[in-house]
Amino acid sequence: MAGMDLSFAMILFALTGWNLAAVLVAMALLIAIMMLRFYHHFSRSKKTDSYLVRTKRPDDRKPGHNYDAPPEVLRWEVHMQETARDLSAQLDSKMLALQHLIKEADCAAERLDEKLREQD
């Protein structure tokens, strides 16, 4: 089989000339290189299973609090957490009040609709 392929190539070279043969060989090499690059690219992307760009974070980050920070930084952190908790509670209470007002407005609108239907 290999001998047949070689003889076919020799006949092709003899009929077409060396210039065309060189171009065909160059094209075959270019196609092989491109296929290898695509193979390596897609085999790497299968490992991540994600098309999102990921940014690397420093490894020296400590989870949780910075206990070795100066006392004023720790007090500021506690103060910010208390402020966030207070703001969250205020938002929750305002949302409850708003929901109550919406219910009252819906009831008033229904009463007005009933009165308008009674007059017609």
Backbone as JSON, one array per atom type, in Angstrom:
{
  "sequence": "MAGMDLSFAMILFALTGWNLAAVLVAMALLIAIMMLRFYHHFSRSKKTDSYLVRTKRPDDRKPGHNYDAPPEVLRWEVHMQETARDLSAQLDSKMLALQHLIKEADCAAERLDEKLREQD",
  "N": [[0.82, -1.19, 0.0], [1.9, 1.27, 0.84], [3.91, 1.5, -1.03], [2.4, 1.85, -3.3], [1.21, 4.31, -2.81], [3.49, 5.92, -2.81], [4.39, 5.59, -5.42], [2.27, 6.76, -6.77], [2.51, 9.39, -5.89], [4.98, 10.0, -7.03], [4.35, 9.83, -9.75], [2.49, 11.9, -9.89], [4.17, 14.06, -9.27], [5.88, 13.94, -11.46], [4.18, 14.51, -13.58], [3.2, 17.08, -12.99], [5.25, 18.81, -12.27], [7.96, 20.26, -10.36], [7.52, 22.68, -9.06], [4.76, 22.97, -8.55], [4.48, 20.76, -6.93], [6.01, 21.48, -4.71], [4.49, 23.61, -3.73], [2.15, 22.24, -3.04], [3.13, 20.55, -1.01], [3.92, 22.49, 0.85], [1.42, 23.59, 1.46], [0.18, 21.36, 2.62], [1.78, 21.04, 4.91], [1.2, 23.46, 6.21], [-1.55, 23.16, 6.7], [-1.44, 20.96, 8.43], [-0.05, 22.08, 10.62], [-1.88, 24.07, 11.42], [-4.06, 22.47, 12.15], [-2.98, 21.12, 14.34], [-2.62, 23.28, 16.12], [-5.3, 24.1, 16.53], [-6.27, 21.77, 17.71], [-4.78, 21.69, 20.12], [-5.68, 24.07, 21.26], [-8.47, 23.64, 21.64], [-8.4, 21.38, 23.27], [-7.33, 22.43, 25.6], [-9.34, 24.26, 26.33], [-11.43, 22.58, 27.03], [-10.7, 21.65, 29.49], [-11.17, 23.74, 31.25], [-13.86, 24.25, 30.9], [-15.27, 26.61, 30.64], [-16.09, 29.71, 29.2], [-15.6, 32.14, 30.16], [-13.61, 34.91, 31.11], [-11.14, 34.6, 33.44], [-9.87, 36.16, 36.27], [-6.81, 36.22, 37.98], [-6.37, 35.93, 41.42], [-4.52, 37.24, 44.13], [-2.55, 34.96, 46.05], [-1.87, 35.45, 48.63], [-3.93, 36.4, 50.12], [-5.85, 36.57, 53.06], [-8.4, 34.62, 54.41], [-11.34, 35.89, 55.96], [-11.03, 37.94, 58.87], [-8.67, 40.62, 59.48], [-6.72, 40.13, 61.84], [-4.29, 41.0, 62.67], [-4.25, 43.66, 62.2], [-4.06, 47.2, 62.94], [-5.53, 48.53, 66.01], [-7.35, 50.69, 65.56], [-8.21, 50.26, 62.95], [-9.56, 47.86, 63.23], [-11.62, 48.71, 64.95], [-12.88, 50.51, 63.23], [-13.76, 48.71, 61.27], [-15.63, 47.18, 62.72], [-17.43, 49.21, 63.34], [-18.35, 49.86, 60.73], [-19.62, 47.46, 60.07], [-21.7, 47.47, 61.96], [-23.03, 49.77, 61.12], [-23.86, 48.96, 58.56], [-25.61, 46.89, 59.29], [-27.56, 48.38, 60.7], [-28.52, 50.04, 58.62], [-29.59, 48.1, 56.94], [-31.65, 47.12, 58.56], [-33.24, 49.43, 58.71], [-33.99, 49.7, 56.02], [-35.49, 47.34, 55.73], [-37.65, 47.87, 57.49], [-38.76, 50.1, 56.24], [-39.54, 48.96, 53.83], [-41.55, 47.21, 54.72], [-43.42, 49.09, 55.67], [-44.0, 50.38, 53.27], [-45.15, 48.27, 51.81], [-47.46, 47.93, 53.34], [-48.73, 50.41, 52.91], [-49.2, 50.19, 50.17], [-51.05, 48.09, 50.12], [-53.18, 49.36, 51.48], [-53.71, 51.4, 49.61], [-54.57, 49.88, 47.44], [-56.93, 48.8, 48.51], [-58.4, 51.17, 48.87], [-58.64, 51.97, 46.2], [-60.22, 49.89, 45.23], [-62.57, 50.37, 46.69], [-63.29, 52.86, 45.61], [-63.76, 52.1, 42.96], [-65.99, 50.45, 43.34], [-67.88, 52.34, 44.26], [-68.06, 53.94, 41.99], [-69.17, 52.1, 40.17], [-71.62, 51.69, 41.41], [-72.86, 54.18, 41.03], [-73.26, 54.26, 38.3]],
  "CA": [[0.0, 0.0, 0.0], [2.78, 2.42, 0.91], [4.59, 1.57, -2.32], [1.45, 2.38, -4.27], [1.08, 5.74, -2.53], [4.73, 6.56, -3.22], [4.44, 5.64, -6.88], [1.27, 7.76, -7.19], [3.11, 10.7, -5.65], [6.03, 10.21, -8.03], [3.68, 10.1, -11.02], [1.92, 13.24, -9.78], [5.28, 15.02, -9.38], [6.41, 13.9, -12.83], [3.23, 15.14, -14.48], [2.9, 18.47, -12.68], [6.45, 19.6, -12.11], [8.39, 20.42, -8.98], [6.97, 23.91, -8.47], [3.43, 22.66, -8.01], [4.67, 19.8, -5.85], [6.49, 22.24, -3.55], [3.34, 24.35, -3.21], [1.26, 21.27, -2.39], [3.77, 20.12, 0.23], [3.84, 23.62, 1.78], [0.02, 23.68, 1.9], [-0.07, 20.23, 3.52], [2.42, 21.37, 6.18], [0.44, 24.55, 6.82], [-2.8, 22.58, 7.2], [-1.1, 20.12, 9.6], [0.27, 22.98, 11.74], [-3.13, 24.7, 11.88], [-4.87, 21.47, 12.84], [-2.38, 20.9, 15.66], [-2.92, 24.43, 16.97], [-6.71, 24.02, 16.92], [-6.41, 20.65, 18.64], [-4.27, 22.1, 21.43], [-6.56, 25.12, 21.81], [-9.73, 23.08, 22.12], [-8.17, 20.46, 24.39], [-7.16, 23.27, 26.8], [-10.61, 24.87, 26.73], [-12.27, 21.55, 27.64], [-10.3, 21.5, 30.88], [-11.78, 24.79, 32.07], [-15.31, 24.2, 30.71], [-15.84, 27.93, 30.8], [-15.63, 30.66, 28.21], [-15.43, 33.4, 30.85], [-12.24, 35.29, 31.44], [-10.94, 34.54, 34.88], [-8.73, 36.93, 36.74], [-6.12, 35.55, 39.07], [-6.32, 36.68, 42.66], [-3.3, 36.92, 44.87], [-2.67, 33.84, 46.98], [-1.55, 35.86, 49.98], [-5.12, 36.91, 50.81], [-6.28, 35.79, 54.21], [-9.85, 34.62, 54.55], [-11.83, 36.4, 57.24], [-10.6, 39.24, 59.4], [-7.25, 40.93, 59.63], [-6.53, 40.27, 63.28], [-3.04, 41.68, 62.95], [-4.4, 45.07, 61.84], [-4.07, 48.11, 64.09], [-6.83, 48.56, 66.69], [-8.29, 51.65, 64.97], [-8.79, 49.63, 61.77], [-10.55, 46.89, 63.71], [-12.8, 49.46, 65.42], [-13.57, 51.03, 62.04], [-14.45, 47.58, 60.64], [-16.8, 46.88, 63.55], [-18.37, 50.32, 63.15], [-18.94, 49.71, 59.4], [-20.56, 46.33, 60.12], [-22.88, 47.93, 62.69], [-23.74, 50.71, 60.24], [-24.52, 48.16, 57.53], [-26.73, 46.2, 59.93], [-28.59, 49.39, 60.96], [-29.12, 50.44, 57.35], [-30.4, 46.98, 56.47], [-32.88, 47.11, 59.36], [-34.07, 50.57, 58.29], [-34.58, 49.36, 54.72], [-36.53, 46.34, 55.95], [-38.84, 48.49, 58.08], [-39.38, 50.95, 55.22], [-40.21, 48.07, 52.87], [-42.8, 46.76, 55.34], [-44.35, 50.22, 55.66], [-44.41, 50.6, 51.88], [-46.09, 47.21, 51.46], [-48.72, 48.24, 54.03], [-49.35, 51.52, 52.18], [-49.68, 49.68, 48.88], [-52.29, 47.36, 50.39], [-54.22, 50.35, 51.77], [-54.05, 52.08, 48.36], [-55.35, 48.93, 46.65], [-58.27, 48.74, 49.11], [-59.08, 52.43, 48.55], [-58.98, 51.94, 44.78], [-61.36, 48.99, 45.07], [-63.76, 51.05, 47.18], [-63.67, 53.86, 44.62], [-64.35, 51.4, 41.8], [-67.33, 50.01, 43.73], [-68.74, 53.52, 44.28], [-68.31, 54.36, 40.61], [-70.1, 51.15, 39.58], [-72.94, 51.92, 41.99], [-73.43, 55.38, 40.46], [-73.65, 54.01, 36.9]],
  "C": [[0.86, 1.25, 0.0], [3.52, 2.6, -0.4], [3.69, 2.17, -3.39], [1.28, 3.88, -4.08], [2.31, 6.5, -3.0], [4.8, 6.67, -4.74], [3.42, 6.64, -7.41], [1.82, 9.16, -7.01], [4.18, 11.0, -6.69], [5.42, 10.52, -9.39], [3.1, 11.5, -11.02], [3.02, 14.3, -9.93], [5.81, 15.08, -10.82], [5.48, 14.63, -13.79], [3.07, 16.64, -14.24], [4.13, 19.34, -12.53], [6.73, 19.86, -10.64], [7.83, 21.67, -8.33], [5.62, 23.65, -7.81], [3.55, 21.7, -6.83], [5.13, 20.52, -4.58], [5.34, 23.03, -2.92], [2.39, 23.41, -2.48], [1.84, 20.79, -1.06], [3.68, 21.23, 1.27], [2.41, 23.76, 2.32], [-0.3, 22.56, 2.88], [0.56, 20.49, 4.89], [1.65, 22.46, 6.92], [-0.87, 24.02, 7.42], [-2.51, 21.73, 8.44], [-0.8, 21.0, 10.81], [-0.99, 23.61, 12.3], [-4.01, 23.69, 12.63], [-4.31, 21.17, 14.22], [-2.68, 22.05, 16.61], [-4.37, 24.4, 17.44], [-6.93, 22.89, 17.92], [-5.95, 21.04, 20.03], [-5.16, 23.16, 22.06], [-7.83, 24.52, 22.4], [-9.53, 22.07, 23.23], [-7.93, 21.24, 25.67], [-8.49, 23.85, 27.26], [-11.55, 23.84, 27.34], [-11.93, 21.38, 29.12], [-10.99, 22.53, 31.76], [-13.29, 24.74, 32.01], [-15.97, 25.56, 30.91], [-15.25, 28.86, 29.75], [-15.44, 32.03, 28.84], [-13.96, 33.66, 31.1], [-12.12, 35.3, 32.94], [-9.72, 35.36, 35.24], [-8.12, 36.21, 37.93], [-6.09, 36.47, 40.27], [-5.05, 36.31, 43.4], [-3.55, 35.81, 45.88], [-2.44, 34.26, 48.42], [-2.74, 36.45, 50.73], [-5.5, 35.98, 51.95], [-7.8, 35.79, 54.26], [-10.24, 35.19, 55.92], [-11.25, 37.74, 57.6], [-9.09, 39.37, 59.42], [-6.98, 41.18, 61.1], [-5.22, 40.98, 63.63], [-3.07, 43.15, 62.58], [-4.36, 45.93, 63.1], [-5.45, 48.2, 64.72], [-7.82, 49.55, 66.07], [-8.93, 51.1, 63.7], [-9.84, 48.62, 62.18], [-11.8, 47.59, 64.22], [-13.59, 50.01, 64.25], [-14.35, 49.92, 61.35], [-15.72, 47.21, 61.41], [-17.86, 47.95, 63.36], [-19.07, 50.2, 61.79], [-19.94, 48.55, 59.38], [-21.83, 46.72, 60.87], [-23.7, 48.88, 61.84], [-24.49, 49.96, 59.15], [-25.73, 47.43, 58.09], [-27.89, 47.17, 60.2], [-29.3, 49.81, 59.68], [-30.01, 49.34, 56.79], [-31.72, 46.91, 57.24], [-33.81, 48.25, 58.96], [-34.73, 50.29, 56.95], [-35.71, 48.34, 54.88], [-37.8, 46.97, 56.51], [-39.53, 49.4, 57.07], [-40.1, 50.12, 54.16], [-41.53, 47.56, 53.44], [-43.85, 47.87, 55.34], [-44.87, 50.48, 54.25], [-45.41, 49.53, 51.43], [-47.45, 47.46, 52.11], [-49.46, 49.37, 53.31], [-49.89, 51.08, 50.83], [-50.98, 48.92, 49.06], [-53.45, 48.32, 50.67], [-54.66, 51.06, 50.5], [-54.89, 51.16, 47.47], [-56.79, 48.83, 47.18], [-59.06, 50.02, 48.78], [-59.48, 52.46, 47.09], [-60.17, 51.02, 44.53], [-62.65, 49.65, 45.55], [-64.23, 52.11, 46.2], [-64.31, 53.22, 43.39], [-65.77, 50.94, 42.11], [-68.3, 51.19, 43.72], [-69.08, 53.99, 42.88], [-69.28, 53.39, 39.91], [-71.51, 51.34, 40.1], [-73.61, 53.14, 41.38], [-73.87, 55.18, 39.01], [-74.84, 53.17, 36.83]]
}
